[in-house]
Amino acid sequence: MKNLAVFFGGKSTEHDVSIITALQIINILNSVDEYNVYPIYFNHSNEMFLGKHSGDLSINDFGQHFNKKRFQKVALISGDNSLYDMNKGRCKKICPLDVGVNCCHGGMGENGSLAGLIDMCNFPIICGDNASMALCMDKKLSKMICACNNINIVPYKVINLCDYQRSGELLLGELTKYPYIVKPSNLGSSIGVSYVENKAELIKALELVYQFDDCALVEAKVQNLHEYNCSVIGSARINEVKVSNVEEPIIKNTYLTFDDKYVSNSKTKNTKINFGQKRGMENLSRRYPADISDDLRIKIQDCSKKVFEVFNLSGVCRIDYLYDAVSEELYVNEINTVPGSLAYYFWVKDFDGERDFMRYIIDIAQQEFMFKKSKKFTYFSSILNNL
């Protein structure tokens, strides 16, 4: 049997959403005979805990009700694929880990930190490598890479905190074509995002951004707006890429808010989470497949595949688009490398159930790991001998 670590939580504004995704994944993997599941939870300080009983974890075990008696503190050690119990400063091996499942939304889960840690511990994980993840998480950098590869993006301006403190009035004076969307460069789930129609609102929006990040993006507001999302799974590195159909989220505000995505339609109070319940991004009101022309659908799917390959991604991602229905301009908005519910809702008709879906992405992670492992990473030189 394979030992699977499901990583979730972490120092992130999307910590709670990550718990919901992880509980969905854990419940699925517990129902597959060939897997031993090890739920590894990062608290808000990124301390690492192992859930002692993966089969009965629920949302009541987290947040203000977090009970350390149901968890044990654990650690990973560089160069070693094993999980270790950390008890009173003593380190005891629990088991080797065969595969990791990244359910950490935002923070270390999407900025490349977790991927880098697992790479140093020499076992595969379902997500892109640290460089790919970091580039996608930083919207400023991802926009620059998209522009260099002829991938259409909304016109934007970067305002760093240090520049704003030094010459804020000058920078504000350059922004005259209201309205704008203002957002942090390194955050997700619409947290810290504002719609502004004048200078006073822009100042407040920037102050909000700087509570979360030192880099703000001020984007032109797309008119006649429709939003579309598309999922991609596989591995660009091993040339195994599948693209989903296109969905259209139902926009209740001027942009998709956190509540639109995760809260507004959630009615169930069950503490046990599975894919059959609409939690996380599955909760979002949507049209799937989107009622769009074949030309637009193909354009979105082709662009999604290109983005996946340009950023050398792996695992599951969701790419979000903005579309002006009058000018027919399509823009890449964000690249989500750890999407809510691992974007399974895009793939229901493409796999024989959620177990088959999980087996597929686990297999992809293992194939990519073996591919990378086949490369040479050491070179023995005579430099030290000549000292």
C-alpha positions as CSV (number, residue, x, y, z in Angstrom):
1,M,0.0,0.0,0.0
2,K,1.1,3.5,-0.8
3,N,1.5,6.1,2.0
4,L,-0.1,9.3,1.0
5,A,0.4,12.6,2.8
6,V,-2.4,15.2,2.4
7,F,-1.0,18.6,3.2
8,F,-3.5,21.4,4.2
9,G,-4.0,24.5,6.2
10,G,-1.0,26.8,6.6
11,K,-0.2,30.5,7.1
12,S,-2.6,31.7,4.5
13,T,-5.7,33.8,4.1
14,E,-7.2,30.7,2.5
15,H,-6.5,28.5,5.4
16,D,-10.1,27.6,6.1
17,V,-10.9,26.8,2.5
18,S,-7.9,24.5,2.4
19,I,-9.3,22.5,5.3
20,I,-12.6,21.9,3.3
21,T,-10.7,20.7,0.2
22,A,-8.4,18.4,2.3
23,L,-11.3,16.8,4.1
24,Q,-12.9,16.0,0.7
25,I,-9.7,14.5,-0.5
26,I,-9.1,12.5,2.7
27,N,-12.5,11.0,2.6
28,I,-12.0,9.8,-1.0
29,L,-8.5,8.4,-0.4
30,N,-9.7,6.6,2.8
31,S,-12.1,4.7,0.6
32,V,-9.4,3.3,-1.7
33,D,-7.8,0.1,-0.4
34,E,-4.3,0.7,-1.8
35,Y,-3.7,3.9,0.2
36,N,-2.7,4.7,3.7
37,V,-3.7,8.3,4.3
38,Y,-1.7,10.7,6.6
39,P,-3.5,14.0,7.0
40,I,-0.8,16.6,7.7
41,Y,-2.2,19.9,8.9
42,F,-0.2,23.2,9.1
43,N,-1.6,25.7,11.7
44,H,-1.5,29.4,11.2
45,S,2.2,29.4,12.3
46,N,3.0,26.6,9.8
47,E,3.6,24.1,12.6
48,M,3.1,20.6,11.2
49,F,0.6,18.2,12.8
50,L,-0.5,14.7,11.9
51,G,-4.2,13.8,12.4
52,K,-4.2,10.6,14.4
53,H,-7.4,9.3,13.0
54,S,-7.9,10.3,9.4
55,G,-11.2,8.4,9.1
56,D,-13.1,10.7,11.4
57,L,-11.6,14.1,11.0
58,S,-14.3,16.9,10.6
59,I,-14.4,20.6,10.4
60,N,-15.0,20.7,14.2
61,D,-11.4,19.6,14.7
62,F,-10.0,22.9,13.5
63,G,-10.2,26.6,14.0
64,Q,-11.0,27.7,17.5
65,H,-11.8,24.1,18.5
66,F,-8.4,22.7,17.4
67,N,-7.6,20.0,19.9
68,K,-4.0,19.0,20.0
69,K,-4.9,15.7,21.7
70,R,-6.2,14.5,18.3
71,F,-3.0,15.4,16.6
72,Q,0.7,14.8,17.0
73,K,3.4,17.2,16.1
74,V,5.5,15.9,13.1
75,A,8.3,17.0,10.9
76,L,9.9,16.3,7.5
77,I,13.7,16.2,7.2
78,S,15.7,17.3,4.1
79,G,17.0,14.3,2.1
80,D,14.6,11.9,3.7
81,N,11.1,10.9,2.5
82,S,10.0,9.8,5.9
83,L,7.5,11.5,8.3
84,Y,8.8,11.9,11.9
85,D,7.0,12.2,15.2
86,M,8.4,15.2,17.2
87,N,7.8,14.4,20.9
88,K,9.5,16.6,23.5
89,G,12.4,17.3,21.2
90,R,12.8,13.7,20.2
91,C,12.5,12.5,16.6
92,K,11.0,9.1,15.8
93,K,10.3,7.8,12.4
94,I,6.6,7.1,11.6
95,C,6.7,5.9,8.0
96,P,8.1,6.7,4.6
97,L,5.9,8.8,2.3
98,D,5.3,7.8,-1.3
99,V,3.2,10.7,-2.5
100,G,2.0,14.1,-1.3
101,V,-1.3,15.8,-2.1
102,N,-1.1,19.6,-1.9
103,C,-4.3,21.0,-0.6
104,C,-2.8,24.2,0.8
105,H,-4.5,27.1,-0.9
106,G,-2.5,30.3,-1.1
107,G,0.5,30.9,1.2
108,M,3.2,28.2,1.2
109,G,1.0,25.9,-0.8
110,E,0.9,28.1,-3.9
111,N,4.0,30.2,-3.5
112,G,6.4,27.2,-4.1
113,S,7.5,26.8,-0.5
114,L,5.8,23.4,0.1
115,A,6.8,22.1,-3.3
116,G,10.4,23.1,-2.6
117,L,10.3,21.3,0.8
118,I,8.9,18.1,-0.7
119,D,11.5,18.2,-3.5
120,M,14.2,18.4,-0.8
121,C,12.6,15.4,0.9
122,N,12.7,13.3,-2.3
123,F,9.1,12.2,-2.9
124,P,6.5,13.3,-5.4
125,I,3.7,15.8,-4.7
126,I,0.6,16.7,-6.7
127,C,1.4,20.3,-7.8
128,G,3.9,22.1,-9.9
129,D,7.5,22.6,-8.9
130,N,8.5,25.5,-6.7
131,A,9.5,27.9,-9.5
132,S,6.3,27.3,-11.5
133,M,4.1,27.7,-8.4
134,A,5.9,30.9,-7.3
135,L,5.5,32.5,-10.7
136,C,1.8,31.8,-10.8
137,M,1.2,33.0,-7.3
138,D,2.8,36.4,-8.0
139,K,0.3,38.1,-10.3
140,K,2.8,40.8,-11.3
141,L,5.3,38.1,-12.5
142,S,2.7,35.9,-14.1
143,K,1.4,38.9,-16.1
144,M,4.9,39.7,-17.3
145,I,5.4,36.1,-18.5
146,C,2.0,36.0,-20.2
147,A,2.8,39.2,-22.0
148,C,6.1,37.8,-23.2
149,N,4.3,34.8,-24.6
150,N,1.5,36.7,-26.4
151,I,-1.1,35.7,-23.8
152,N,-3.6,38.5,-23.5
153,I,-3.9,40.2,-20.1
154,V,-5.8,43.2,-18.8
155,P,-3.8,46.5,-18.8
156,Y,-2.4,47.1,-15.3
157,K,-0.1,49.3,-13.2
158,V,2.1,48.1,-10.4
159,I,2.3,50.3,-7.2
160,N,4.8,49.0,-4.7
161,L,4.4,50.2,-1.1
162,C,7.8,51.8,-1.0
163,D,7.1,53.8,-4.2
164,Y,3.6,54.8,-2.9
165,Q,5.2,56.1,0.4
166,R,7.8,58.0,-1.6
167,S,5.7,59.5,-4.4
168,G,2.1,58.5,-3.9
169,E,0.5,61.6,-5.3
170,L,2.4,61.4,-8.5
171,L,1.4,57.7,-9.0
172,L,-2.2,58.4,-8.2
173,G,-2.2,61.3,-10.7
174,E,-1.2,58.9,-13.4
175,L,-4.4,56.9,-12.9
176,T,-7.3,58.7,-14.4
177,K,-9.3,56.1,-16.4
178,Y,-11.6,54.9,-13.7
179,P,-13.0,52.5,-12.7
180,Y,-10.3,50.1,-11.6
181,I,-9.9,46.8,-9.9
182,V,-7.2,46.9,-7.1
183,K,-5.7,43.7,-5.8
184,P,-2.7,42.3,-3.9
185,S,-0.1,40.7,-6.2
186,N,0.4,37.7,-3.9
187,L,-3.1,36.7,-2.7
188,G,-6.0,34.7,-3.9
189,S,-9.8,34.1,-3.4
190,S,-10.6,37.8,-4.0
191,I,-9.3,38.7,-0.5
192,G,-8.0,42.3,-0.4
193,V,-9.7,43.1,-3.8
194,S,-11.6,46.4,-4.4
195,Y,-13.6,48.0,-7.1
196,V,-12.9,51.8,-7.2
197,E,-14.5,54.6,-9.1
198,N,-12.5,57.6,-7.8
199,K,-9.2,58.7,-6.2
200,A,-10.6,58.5,-2.6
201,E,-11.7,54.9,-3.1
202,L,-8.4,54.1,-4.8
203,I,-6.5,55.3,-1.7
204,K,-8.6,53.2,0.6
205,A,-8.1,50.2,-1.7
206,L,-4.3,50.6,-1.7
207,E,-4.3,50.8,2.1
208,L,-6.3,47.6,2.2
209,V,-3.9,45.8,-0.1
210,Y,-0.9,46.9,1.9
211,Q,-2.3,45.2,4.9
212,F,-1.7,41.9,3.1
213,D,1.1,42.6,0.6
214,D,3.7,45.2,-0.4
215,C,2.7,45.1,-4.0
216,A,-0.6,46.3,-5.5
217,L,-2.0,45.8,-9.0
218,V,-4.3,48.4,-10.4
219,E,-6.1,46.9,-13.3
220,A,-8.5,48.4,-15.9
221,K,-12.1,47.3,-15.2
222,V,-13.2,45.0,-18.1
223,Q,-16.6,46.3,-19.5
224,N,-19.5,44.1,-20.5
225,L,-17.9,41.5,-18.3
226,H,-18.3,37.7,-18.4
227,E,-16.0,35.5,-16.3
228,Y,-15.0,32.0,-17.5
229,N,-12.9,29.3,-15.9
230,C,-11.2,26.3,-17.3
231,S,-9.3,23.5,-15.6
232,V,-6.1,21.7,-16.8
233,I,-4.7,18.5,-15.4
234,G,-1.5,16.5,-16.2
235,S,2.1,17.5,-16.5
236,A,3.6,19.8,-19.0
237,R,7.0,18.2,-18.3
238,I,6.0,14.7,-19.5
239,N,3.6,16.1,-22.2
240,E,0.5,14.7,-20.6
241,V,-2.1,17.5,-20.6
242,K,-5.9,17.4,-20.5
243,V,-8.2,20.4,-20.7
244,S,-11.7,20.6,-19.3
245,N,-14.8,22.2,-20.7
246,V,-15.5,25.9,-19.8
247,E,-17.6,27.1,-16.9
248,E,-19.2,30.5,-16.4
249,P,-19.4,31.7,-12.7
250,I,-22.5,33.7,-11.9
251,I,-21.3,37.2,-10.9
252,K,-23.4,38.9,-8.2
253,N,-21.0,41.8,-7.7
254,T,-18.6,43.8,-10.0
255,Y,-16.2,40.9,-9.5
256,L,-16.3,37.4,-7.8
257,T,-15.9,38.0,-4.1
258,F,-14.8,35.5,-1.4
259,D,-18.4,35.0,-0.4
260,D,-19.5,34.4,-4.0
261,K,-16.9,31.7,-4.3
262,Y,-17.2,29.9,-0.9
263,V,-20.0,31.1,1.3
264,S,-23.2,32.3,-0.3
265,N,-24.8,29.0,-1.4
266,S,-23.5,26.8,1.3
267,K,-26.4,25.3,3.3
268,T,-25.2,22.1,4.7
269,K,-24.0,22.0,8.3
270,N,-22.5,18.6,8.2
271,T,-19.1,18.4,9.6
272,K,-18.0,15.5,7.4
273,I,-17.1,16.7,4.0
274,N,-17.1,14.8,0.7
275,F,-17.3,15.6,-3.0
276,G,-21.0,15.0,-3.0
277,Q,-21.6,18.1,-1.0
278,K,-21.2,21.6,-2.5
279,R,-18.4,23.0,-0.4
280,G,-15.4,25.2,-1.5
281,M,-15.4,26.3,-5.1
282,E,-18.1,23.7,-5.8
283,N,-20.4,26.0,-3.9
284,L,-20.2,28.7,-6.6
285,S,-23.2,29.3,-8.7
286,R,-22.2,28.5,-12.3
287,R,-23.2,27.4,-15.8
288,Y,-21.3,24.3,-16.7
289,P,-20.7,23.9,-19.5
290,A,-20.9,27.7,-20.3
291,D,-23.4,28.7,-22.9
292,I,-20.8,30.1,-25.3
293,S,-19.9,29.7,-29.0
294,D,-17.7,26.8,-30.0
295,D,-15.1,29.4,-31.2
296,L,-14.9,31.0,-27.8
297,R,-14.8,27.7,-26.0
298,I,-11.9,26.4,-28.2
299,K,-10.1,29.8,-27.7
300,I,-10.3,29.4,-23.9
301,Q,-9.3,25.8,-24.0
302,D,-6.3,26.4,-26.3
303,C,-5.2,29.4,-24.2
304,S,-5.5,27.2,-21.0
305,K,-3.3,24.5,-22.5
306,K,-0.7,27.2,-23.6
307,V,-0.6,28.7,-20.1
308,F,-0.2,25.3,-18.5
309,E,2.8,24.6,-20.8
310,V,4.4,28.0,-20.6
311,F,4.5,27.9,-16.8
312,N,5.5,24.2,-16.9
313,L,2.7,23.2,-14.5
314,S,1.7,19.9,-13.1
315,G,-1.2,18.4,-11.2
316,V,-4.5,20.3,-11.3
317,C,-5.0,23.9,-12.0
318,R,-7.8,26.3,-12.8
319,I,-7.3,29.3,-15.1
320,D,-9.7,32.2,-14.7
321,Y,-10.6,34.5,-17.6
322,L,-12.3,37.9,-18.1
323,Y,-14.2,38.5,-21.3
324,D,-15.6,41.7,-22.8
325,A,-18.8,40.5,-24.6
326,V,-18.8,43.6,-26.9
327,S,-15.2,43.9,-28.0
328,E,-14.8,40.1,-27.7
329,E,-11.5,40.5,-26.0
330,L,-10.4,37.6,-23.8
331,Y,-8.0,38.1,-20.9
332,V,-6.2,35.6,-18.6
333,N,-7.0,36.8,-15.1
334,E,-5.4,34.4,-12.6
335,I,-3.7,31.0,-12.6
336,N,-4.8,28.9,-9.6
337,T,-2.3,26.1,-9.1
338,V,-4.2,24.6,-6.1
339,P,-7.8,25.2,-7.0
340,G,-10.7,24.6,-4.5
341,S,-11.8,21.0,-4.3
342,L,-8.9,20.3,-6.7
343,A,-11.3,21.4,-9.5
344,Y,-12.9,17.9,-9.5
345,Y,-16.3,19.5,-10.5
346,F,-14.8,20.2,-14.0
347,W,-13.9,16.5,-14.4
348,V,-17.0,14.6,-13.2
349,K,-17.9,13.2,-16.7
350,D,-14.3,12.5,-17.7
351,F,-13.4,10.0,-15.0
352,D,-15.1,7.0,-13.4
353,G,-15.8,8.7,-10.1
354,E,-13.6,10.7,-7.7
355,R,-11.4,7.7,-6.9
356,D,-10.4,7.3,-10.6
357,F,-9.7,11.1,-10.7
358,M,-7.4,10.9,-7.7
359,R,-5.6,7.8,-9.0
360,Y,-4.9,9.7,-12.2
361,I,-3.4,12.7,-10.6
362,I,-1.4,10.6,-8.2
363,D,0.0,8.6,-11.1
364,I,0.9,11.8,-12.9
365,A,2.9,13.0,-9.9
366,Q,4.8,9.8,-9.7
367,Q,5.6,9.8,-13.4
368,E,6.9,13.3,-13.3
369,F,8.9,12.5,-10.2
370,M,10.6,9.6,-12.0
371,F,11.2,11.8,-15.0
372,K,12.9,14.5,-12.9
373,K,14.8,11.8,-11.0
374,S,16.4,10.5,-14.2
375,K,18.2,13.8,-14.7
376,K,21.7,14.4,-13.4
377,F,22.0,16.8,-10.5
378,T,25.6,16.2,-9.4
379,Y,28.9,17.0,-11.1
380,F,32.1,15.8,-9.5
381,S,34.9,18.3,-10.3
382,S,38.6,18.6,-9.3
383,I,38.1,22.0,-7.7
384,L,38.4,20.8,-4.1
385,N,41.4,18.7,-4.9
386,N,43.3,21.7,-6.1
387,L,42.8,23.8,-3.0
